[in-house]
Amino acid sequence: MKNIVLMSLLLTLSACGGSSDSTAPDKEVLPPPPSTYTGVFLDSAVEGLNYSTNSQSGTTNAGGEFLFQADELITFSIGGITFPAISAELILTPLSLFKSSDINQLEVVNTLRLLQSLDSDGDLTNNIQIPEIAHELAQDLTVDFSDENFEDVVSGLITMIGSVHQQLVSAQSAIDHFQQTLNLLSNENPTSCESTHTMVGYSGFFETFHHNVAGKATIIDDCTIEISQFDYDGGGPDVYFYGAINHKYNSTDAFPIGNKLNGQIYNNATITIKLPQNKTLDDLTGLSVWCVDFSADFGHMEFTP
């Protein structure tokens, strides 16, 4: 993922044709050809999305890459399922498709669910591969991503393509995975973290509920939290540090911070986590070691002065 993001930030100039003899007065000096750039579409990197601009068309490659020229609109599609035309940029995500910063927006969530459910092998860690049969079976399918009956509309497609998933992945699972991508983007493109928020310096100790969770969390600056003296036996599935207000970790406003804690045992460890780019310290009053699969709070803390 890191390589993909770094590669997507490099501008690739596409040049063709021969040179003109500027010393020959009888030859016209031609302007250089337009620059062609390489962008990337991310949930994980999405391979197999059709795309088109005024100058380019094709299918995203294994790195989720597409080509475009400056100031172009780009349209992505899967068979007859067409996403809104948007300005082509170096990095695009489902948030970009709906010009949103809200990871919980219905259209964004439904897009995440569809892309992840179409993945050929169901393993999002090796990116998302949309099979060709999905385009064929969706050729006559139109989808309104704001439709409350979205799941009913696409459920037949998910079943027919024969991928690992035989039904749409859950909204929470799709959101949590995409949040990890946003976290990686934050780490690859760090912004200046000031220390202006009133909560900077706040801290608190985890109350233990399950799996020997213990430790202390301290707010270092406006986007950095340090977990110290951290203990966890690694026993739960789909476990993250979760931020929320008033310990409502099962609400739609709660969100994962940092990487999964699955399978790893921590003993008096120190971990530094960064808030996602779309979140601030105003979005949490405490942290939980939260198990998504079972909506279980293994231990939580409250930030206090």
KELUM-907014 format. One record per residue (C-alpha): residue number from 0; residue in three letters; x, y, z. Coordinates in steps of 0.2 Angstrom, whole numbers, plus 5000, padded with zeros to 4 digits. Layout:
# KELUM-907014
+-----+--------+------+------+------+
! num ! residu !   c1 !   c2 !   c3 !
+-----+--------+------+------+------+
! NUM !    ALA !    X !    Y !    Z !
...
+-----+--------+------+------+------+
***
This chain:
# KELUM-907014
+-----+--------+------+------+------+
! num ! residu !   c1 !   c2 !   c3 !
+-----+--------+------+------+------+
!   0 !    MET ! 5000 ! 5000 ! 5000 !
!   1 !    LYS ! 5014 ! 5012 ! 5005 !
!   2 !    ASN ! 5023 ! 5009 ! 4988 !
!   3 !    ILE ! 5006 ! 5012 ! 4979 !
!   4 !    VAL ! 5003 ! 5028 ! 4988 !
!   5 !    LEU ! 5021 ! 5034 ! 4985 !
!   6 !    MET ! 5021 ! 5030 ! 4967 !
!   7 !    SER ! 5004 ! 5038 ! 4964 !
!   8 !    LEU ! 5011 ! 5055 ! 4970 !
!   9 !    LEU ! 5024 ! 5055 ! 4957 !
!  10 !    LEU ! 5019 ! 5064 ! 4940 !
!  11 !    THR ! 5023 ! 5053 ! 4925 !
!  12 !    LEU ! 5026 ! 5063 ! 4909 !
!  13 !    SER ! 5020 ! 5055 ! 4893 !
!  14 !    ALA ! 5030 ! 5061 ! 4878 !
!  15 !    CYS ! 5029 ! 5056 ! 4860 !
!  16 !    GLY ! 5034 ! 5061 ! 4842 !
!  17 !    GLY ! 5051 ! 5068 ! 4835 !
!  18 !    SER ! 5059 ! 5084 ! 4838 !
!  19 !    SER ! 5058 ! 5100 ! 4827 !
!  20 !    ASP ! 5073 ! 5108 ! 4820 !
!  21 !    SER ! 5072 ! 5125 ! 4828 !
!  22 !    THR ! 5086 ! 5132 ! 4817 !
!  23 !    ALA ! 5077 ! 5128 ! 4801 !
!  24 !    PRO ! 5066 ! 5144 ! 4796 !
!  25 !    ASP ! 5055 ! 5134 ! 4785 !
!  26 !    LYS ! 5049 ! 5122 ! 4798 !
!  27 !    GLU ! 5035 ! 5125 ! 4810 !
!  28 !    VAL ! 5039 ! 5123 ! 4829 !
!  29 !    LEU ! 5026 ! 5112 ! 4836 !
!  30 !    PRO ! 5020 ! 5114 ! 4854 !
!  31 !    PRO ! 5025 ! 5100 ! 4866 !
!  32 !    PRO ! 5011 ! 5086 ! 4868 !
!  33 !    PRO ! 5000 ! 5087 ! 4884 !
!  34 !    SER ! 5007 ! 5080 ! 4899 !
!  35 !    THR ! 4999 ! 5063 ! 4905 !
!  36 !    TYR ! 4998 ! 5059 ! 4923 !
!  37 !    THR ! 4996 ! 5043 ! 4933 !
!  38 !    GLY ! 4983 ! 5043 ! 4947 !
!  39 !    VAL ! 4977 ! 5029 ! 4958 !
!  40 !    PHE ! 4960 ! 5024 ! 4965 !
!  41 !    LEU ! 4960 ! 5018 ! 4982 !
!  42 !    ASP ! 4949 ! 5008 ! 4994 !
!  43 !    SER ! 4963 ! 4996 ! 4994 !
!  44 !    ALA ! 4970 ! 4999 ! 4977 !
!  45 !    VAL ! 4956 ! 4994 ! 4965 !
!  46 !    GLU ! 4961 ! 4984 ! 4950 !
!  47 !    GLY ! 4948 ! 4982 ! 4936 !
!  48 !    LEU ! 4938 ! 4998 ! 4937 !
!  49 !    ASN ! 4934 ! 5005 ! 4919 !
!  50 !    TYR ! 4938 ! 5023 ! 4917 !
!  51 !    SER ! 4937 ! 5036 ! 4904 !
!  52 !    THR ! 4942 ! 5054 ! 4901 !
!  53 !    ASN ! 4942 ! 5065 ! 4886 !
!  54 !    SER ! 4959 ! 5059 ! 4881 !
!  55 !    GLN ! 4961 ! 5042 ! 4890 !
!  56 !    SER ! 4951 ! 5026 ! 4893 !
!  57 !    GLY ! 4955 ! 5009 ! 4900 !
!  58 !    THR ! 4955 ! 4999 ! 4916 !
!  59 !    THR ! 4964 ! 5002 ! 4932 !
!  60 !    ASN ! 4979 ! 4991 ! 4934 !
!  61 !    ALA ! 4985 ! 4980 ! 4948 !
!  62 !    GLY ! 4990 ! 4996 ! 4957 !
!  63 !    GLY ! 4974 ! 5004 ! 4955 !
!  64 !    GLU ! 4982 ! 5016 ! 4942 !
!  65 !    PHE ! 4973 ! 5026 ! 4928 !
!  66 !    LEU ! 4979 ! 5039 ! 4916 !
!  67 !    PHE ! 4973 ! 5057 ! 4914 !
!  68 !    GLN ! 4978 ! 5074 ! 4908 !
!  69 !    ALA ! 4977 ! 5091 ! 4917 !
!  70 !    ASP ! 4959 ! 5098 ! 4920 !
!  71 !    GLU ! 4950 ! 5083 ! 4914 !
!  72 !    LEU ! 4934 ! 5074 ! 4921 !
!  73 !    ILE ! 4935 ! 5056 ! 4924 !
!  74 !    THR ! 4921 ! 5043 ! 4925 !
!  75 !    PHE ! 4923 ! 5026 ! 4933 !
!  76 !    SER ! 4911 ! 5011 ! 4930 !
!  77 !    ILE ! 4908 ! 4993 ! 4932 !
!  78 !    GLY ! 4898 ! 4987 ! 4918 !
!  79 !    GLY ! 4882 ! 4998 ! 4917 !
!  80 !    ILE ! 4886 ! 5004 ! 4935 !
!  81 !    THR ! 4892 ! 5022 ! 4932 !
!  82 !    PHE ! 4900 ! 5033 ! 4946 !
!  83 !    PRO ! 4898 ! 5052 ! 4945 !
!  84 !    ALA ! 4910 ! 5061 ! 4934 !
!  85 !    ILE ! 4924 ! 5070 ! 4945 !
!  86 !    SER ! 4940 ! 5080 ! 4942 !
!  87 !    ALA ! 4954 ! 5068 ! 4939 !
!  88 !    GLU ! 4967 ! 5069 ! 4953 !
!  89 !    LEU ! 4983 ! 5059 ! 4958 !
!  90 !    ILE ! 4973 ! 5050 ! 4972 !
!  91 !    LEU ! 4955 ! 5047 ! 4971 !
!  92 !    THR ! 4944 ! 5037 ! 4983 !
!  93 !    PRO ! 4925 ! 5034 ! 4986 !
!  94 !    LEU ! 4925 ! 5050 ! 4996 !
!  95 !    SER ! 4931 ! 5059 ! 4980 !
!  96 !    LEU ! 4917 ! 5051 ! 4970 !
!  97 !    PHE ! 4903 ! 5060 ! 4980 !
!  98 !    LYS ! 4914 ! 5075 ! 4985 !
!  99 !    SER ! 4912 ! 5071 ! 5003 !
! 100 !    SER ! 4923 ! 5071 ! 5019 !
! 101 !    ASP ! 4911 ! 5060 ! 5028 !
! 102 !    ILE ! 4916 ! 5041 ! 5028 !
! 103 !    ASN ! 4898 ! 5037 ! 5035 !
! 104 !    GLN ! 4889 ! 5045 ! 5020 !
! 105 !    LEU ! 4877 ! 5033 ! 5013 !
! 106 !    GLU ! 4883 ! 5034 ! 4995 !
! 107 !    VAL ! 4901 ! 5032 ! 5001 !
! 108 !    VAL ! 4897 ! 5017 ! 5012 !
! 109 !    ASN ! 4887 ! 5008 ! 4998 !
! 110 !    THR ! 4902 ! 5011 ! 4986 !
! 111 !    LEU ! 4914 ! 5003 ! 4999 !
! 112 !    ARG ! 4903 ! 4988 ! 5002 !
! 113 !    LEU ! 4901 ! 4985 ! 4983 !
! 114 !    LEU ! 4920 ! 4986 ! 4979 !
! 115 !    GLN ! 4925 ! 4976 ! 4993 !
! 116 !    SER ! 4911 ! 4963 ! 4990 !
! 117 !    LEU ! 4917 ! 4961 ! 4972 !
! 118 !    ASP ! 4935 ! 4957 ! 4976 !
! 119 !    SER ! 4940 ! 4941 ! 4968 !
! 120 !    ASP ! 4948 ! 4932 ! 4983 !
! 121 !    GLY ! 4941 ! 4942 ! 4997 !
! 122 !    ASP ! 4958 ! 4947 ! 5004 !
! 123 !    LEU ! 4959 ! 4966 ! 5004 !
! 124 !    THR ! 4977 ! 4965 ! 5010 !
! 125 !    ASN ! 4982 ! 4961 ! 4992 !
! 126 !    ASN ! 4971 ! 4975 ! 4985 !
! 127 !    ILE ! 4954 ! 4973 ! 4977 !
! 128 !    GLN ! 4953 ! 4964 ! 4960 !
! 129 !    ILE ! 4936 ! 4966 ! 4951 !
! 130 !    PRO ! 4934 ! 4952 ! 4939 !
! 131 !    GLU ! 4929 ! 4954 ! 4921 !
! 132 !    ILE ! 4913 ! 4944 ! 4924 !
! 133 !    ALA ! 4907 ! 4958 ! 4935 !
! 134 !    HIS ! 4907 ! 4970 ! 4921 !
! 135 !    GLU ! 4898 ! 4957 ! 4910 !
! 136 !    LEU ! 4885 ! 4953 ! 4922 !
! 137 !    ALA ! 4882 ! 4972 ! 4927 !
! 138 !    GLN ! 4881 ! 4977 ! 4909 !
! 139 !    ASP ! 4862 ! 4981 ! 4910 !
! 140 !    LEU ! 4862 ! 4986 ! 4929 !
! 141 !    THR ! 4860 ! 5004 ! 4935 !
! 142 !    VAL ! 4863 ! 5008 ! 4953 !
! 143 !    ASP ! 4858 ! 5023 ! 4964 !
! 144 !    PHE ! 4870 ! 5023 ! 4978 !
! 145 !    SER ! 4859 ! 5033 ! 4989 !
! 146 !    ASP ! 4844 ! 5021 ! 4987 !
! 147 !    GLU ! 4839 ! 5013 ! 5003 !
! 148 !    ASN ! 4836 ! 4997 ! 4993 !
! 149 !    PHE ! 4854 ! 4997 ! 4987 !
! 150 !    GLU ! 4857 ! 4980 ! 4995 !
! 151 !    ASP ! 4843 ! 4972 ! 4986 !
! 152 !    VAL ! 4848 ! 4979 ! 4969 !
! 153 !    VAL ! 4866 ! 4973 ! 4969 !
! 154 !    SER ! 4864 ! 4957 ! 4979 !
! 155 !    GLY ! 4860 ! 4946 ! 4964 !
! 156 !    LEU ! 4876 ! 4953 ! 4956 !
! 157 !    ILE ! 4887 ! 4948 ! 4971 !
! 158 !    THR ! 4880 ! 4931 ! 4971 !
! 159 !    MET ! 4882 ! 4927 ! 4952 !
! 160 !    ILE ! 4900 ! 4932 ! 4950 !
! 161 !    GLY ! 4906 ! 4918 ! 4961 !
! 162 !    SER ! 4919 ! 4927 ! 4971 !
! 163 !    VAL ! 4922 ! 4923 ! 4989 !
! 164 !    HIS ! 4908 ! 4935 ! 4996 !
! 165 !    GLN ! 4891 ! 4929 ! 4992 !
! 166 !    GLN ! 4883 ! 4944 ! 5000 !
! 167 !    LEU ! 4887 ! 4962 ! 5003 !
! 168 !    VAL ! 4900 ! 4964 ! 5017 !
! 169 !    SER ! 4893 ! 4974 ! 5031 !
! 170 !    ALA ! 4893 ! 4993 ! 5032 !
! 171 !    GLN ! 4904 ! 4993 ! 5047 !
! 172 !    SER ! 4917 ! 4981 ! 5040 !
! 173 !    ALA ! 4918 ! 4991 ! 5024 !
! 174 !    ILE ! 4920 ! 5007 ! 5034 !
! 175 !    ASP ! 4933 ! 5000 ! 5046 !
! 176 !    HIS ! 4944 ! 4994 ! 5031 !
! 177 !    PHE ! 4943 ! 5010 ! 5022 !
! 178 !    GLN ! 4948 ! 5020 ! 5038 !
! 179 !    GLN ! 4964 ! 5010 ! 5038 !
! 180 !    THR ! 4968 ! 5016 ! 5020 !
! 181 !    LEU ! 4964 ! 5034 ! 5026 !
! 182 !    ASN ! 4976 ! 5031 ! 5041 !
! 183 !    LEU ! 4990 ! 5025 ! 5029 !
! 184 !    LEU ! 4987 ! 5040 ! 5018 !
! 185 !    SER ! 4989 ! 5051 ! 5033 !
! 186 !    ASN ! 5005 ! 5043 ! 5038 !
! 187 !    GLU ! 5012 ! 5044 ! 5020 !
! 188 !    ASN ! 5007 ! 5063 ! 5019 !
! 189 !    PRO ! 5009 ! 5069 ! 5036 !
! 190 !    THR ! 5002 ! 5087 ! 5040 !
! 191 !    SER ! 5009 ! 5098 ! 5053 !
! 192 !    CYS ! 5002 ! 5093 ! 5070 !
! 193 !    GLU ! 5001 ! 5109 ! 5080 !
! 194 !    SER ! 4998 ! 5109 ! 5099 !
! 195 !    THR ! 4983 ! 5121 ! 5100 !
! 196 !    HIS ! 4969 ! 5111 ! 5106 !
! 197 !    THR ! 4964 ! 5112 ! 5124 !
! 198 !    MET ! 4965 ! 5093 ! 5126 !
! 199 !    VAL ! 4983 ! 5092 ! 5122 !
! 200 !    GLY ! 4992 ! 5085 ! 5137 !
! 201 !    TYR ! 4976 ! 5076 ! 5143 !
! 202 !    SER ! 4978 ! 5058 ! 5148 !
! 203 !    GLY ! 4970 ! 5043 ! 5156 !
! 204 !    PHE ! 4972 ! 5025 ! 5161 !
! 205 !    PHE ! 4963 ! 5010 ! 5153 !
! 206 !    GLU ! 4950 ! 5001 ! 5163 !
! 207 !    THR ! 4952 ! 4982 ! 5160 !
! 208 !    PHE ! 4937 ! 4972 ! 5154 !
! 209 !    HIS ! 4944 ! 4958 ! 5144 !
! 210 !    HIS ! 4960 ! 4951 ! 5137 !
! 211 !    ASN ! 4971 ! 4959 ! 5150 !
! 212 !    VAL ! 4970 ! 4976 ! 5142 !
! 213 !    ALA ! 4979 ! 4990 ! 5152 !
! 214 !    GLY ! 4989 ! 5005 ! 5150 !
! 215 !    LYS ! 4989 ! 5024 ! 5148 !
! 216 !    ALA ! 4984 ! 5035 ! 5133 !
! 217 !    THR ! 4991 ! 5053 ! 5132 !
! 218 !    ILE ! 4987 ! 5066 ! 5119 !
! 219 !    ILE ! 5004 ! 5073 ! 5112 !
! 220 !    ASP ! 4998 ! 5086 ! 5100 !
! 221 !    ASP ! 4982 ! 5090 ! 5089 !
! 222 !    CYS ! 4983 ! 5073 ! 5080 !
! 223 !    THR ! 4995 ! 5062 ! 5090 !
! 224 !    ILE ! 4991 ! 5050 ! 5104 !
! 225 !    GLU ! 5004 ! 5040 ! 5113 !
! 226 !    ILE ! 4999 ! 5023 ! 5121 !
! 227 !    SER ! 5011 ! 5018 ! 5135 !
! 228 !    GLN ! 5013 ! 5004 ! 5147 !
! 229 !    PHE ! 5001 ! 4995 ! 5136 !
! 230 !    ASP ! 4996 ! 4977 ! 5139 !
! 231 !    TYR ! 4985 ! 4966 ! 5128 !
! 232 !    ASP ! 4985 ! 4947 ! 5126 !
! 233 !    GLY ! 4980 ! 4948 ! 5107 !
! 234 !    GLY ! 4965 ! 4936 ! 5109 !
! 235 !    GLY ! 4952 ! 4945 ! 5099 !
! 236 !    PRO ! 4947 ! 4946 ! 5081 !
! 237 !    ASP ! 4946 ! 4963 ! 5072 !
! 238 !    VAL ! 4952 ! 4973 ! 5086 !
! 239 !    TYR ! 4957 ! 4992 ! 5085 !
! 240 !    PHE ! 4960 ! 5007 ! 5096 !
! 241 !    TYR ! 4943 ! 5016 ! 5094 !
! 242 !    GLY ! 4939 ! 5034 ! 5097 !
! 243 !    ALA ! 4922 ! 5040 ! 5102 !
! 244 !    ILE ! 4913 ! 5053 ! 5113 !
! 245 !    ASN ! 4906 ! 5047 ! 5130 !
! 246 !    HIS ! 4912 ! 5029 ! 5126 !
! 247 !    LYS ! 4899 ! 5026 ! 5113 !
! 248 !    TYR ! 4910 ! 5015 ! 5103 !
! 249 !    ASN ! 4896 ! 5006 ! 5094 !
! 250 !    SER ! 4889 ! 5022 ! 5087 !
! 251 !    THR ! 4892 ! 5027 ! 5068 !
! 252 !    ASP ! 4902 ! 5042 ! 5074 !
! 253 !    ALA ! 4915 ! 5030 ! 5082 !
! 254 !    PHE ! 4931 ! 5027 ! 5072 !
! 255 !    PRO ! 4947 ! 5016 ! 5072 !
! 256 !    ILE ! 4964 ! 5024 ! 5075 !
! 257 !    GLY ! 4980 ! 5016 ! 5069 !
! 258 !    ASN ! 4982 ! 4998 ! 5063 !
! 259 !    LYS ! 4973 ! 4982 ! 5069 !
! 260 !    LEU ! 4979 ! 4974 ! 5085 !
! 261 !    ASN ! 4975 ! 4957 ! 5079 !
! 262 !    GLY ! 4985 ! 4942 ! 5085 !
! 263 !    GLN ! 4999 ! 4952 ! 5093 !
! 264 !    ILE ! 5003 ! 4951 ! 5112 !
! 265 !    TYR ! 5008 ! 4968 ! 5120 !
! 266 !    ASN ! 5017 ! 4969 ! 5136 !
! 267 !    ASN ! 5022 ! 4986 ! 5143 !
! 268 !    ALA ! 5022 ! 4992 ! 5125 !
! 269 !    THR ! 5023 ! 5010 ! 5119 !
! 270 !    ILE ! 5012 ! 5014 ! 5103 !
! 271 !    THR ! 5010 ! 5030 ! 5094 !
! 272 !    ILE ! 4994 ! 5033 ! 5084 !
! 273 !    LYS ! 4988 ! 5047 ! 5072 !
! 274 !    LEU ! 4971 ! 5053 ! 5070 !
! 275 !    PRO ! 4964 ! 5050 ! 5053 !
! 276 !    GLN ! 4964 ! 5065 ! 5042 !
! 277 !    ASN ! 4945 ! 5068 ! 5043 !
! 278 !    LYS ! 4945 ! 5067 ! 5062 !
! 279 !    THR ! 4950 ! 5079 ! 5076 !
! 280 !    LEU ! 4952 ! 5079 ! 5095 !
! 281 !    ASP ! 4934 ! 5086 ! 5095 !
! 282 !    ASP ! 4928 ! 5069 ! 5089 !
! 283 !    LEU ! 4933 ! 5059 ! 5104 !
! 284 !    THR ! 4933 ! 5060 ! 5123 !
! 285 !    GLY ! 4941 ! 5043 ! 5126 !
! 286 !    LEU ! 4948 ! 5027 ! 5118 !
! 287 !    SER ! 4943 ! 5009 ! 5118 !
! 288 !    VAL ! 4952 ! 4993 ! 5113 !
! 289 !    TRP ! 4937 ! 4988 ! 5103 !
! 290 !    CYS ! 4932 ! 4971 ! 5095 !
! 291 !    VAL ! 4922 ! 4975 ! 5079 !
! 292 !    ASP ! 4916 ! 4957 ! 5076 !
! 293 !    PHE ! 4907 ! 4956 ! 5093 !
! 294 !    SER ! 4905 ! 4975 ! 5097 !
! 295 !    ALA ! 4915 ! 4971 ! 5113 !
! 296 !    ASP ! 4924 ! 4984 ! 5123 !
! 297 !    PHE ! 4940 ! 4975 ! 5130 !
! 298 !    GLY ! 4945 ! 4991 ! 5140 !
! 299 !    HIS ! 4943 ! 5009 ! 5139 !
! 300 !    MET ! 4949 ! 5026 ! 5145 !
! 301 !    GLU ! 4944 ! 5044 ! 5147 !
! 302 !    PHE ! 4955 ! 5059 ! 5143 !
! 303 !    THR ! 4956 ! 5071 ! 5158 !
! 304 !    PRO ! 4967 ! 5086 ! 5162 !
+-----+--------+------+------+------+
***
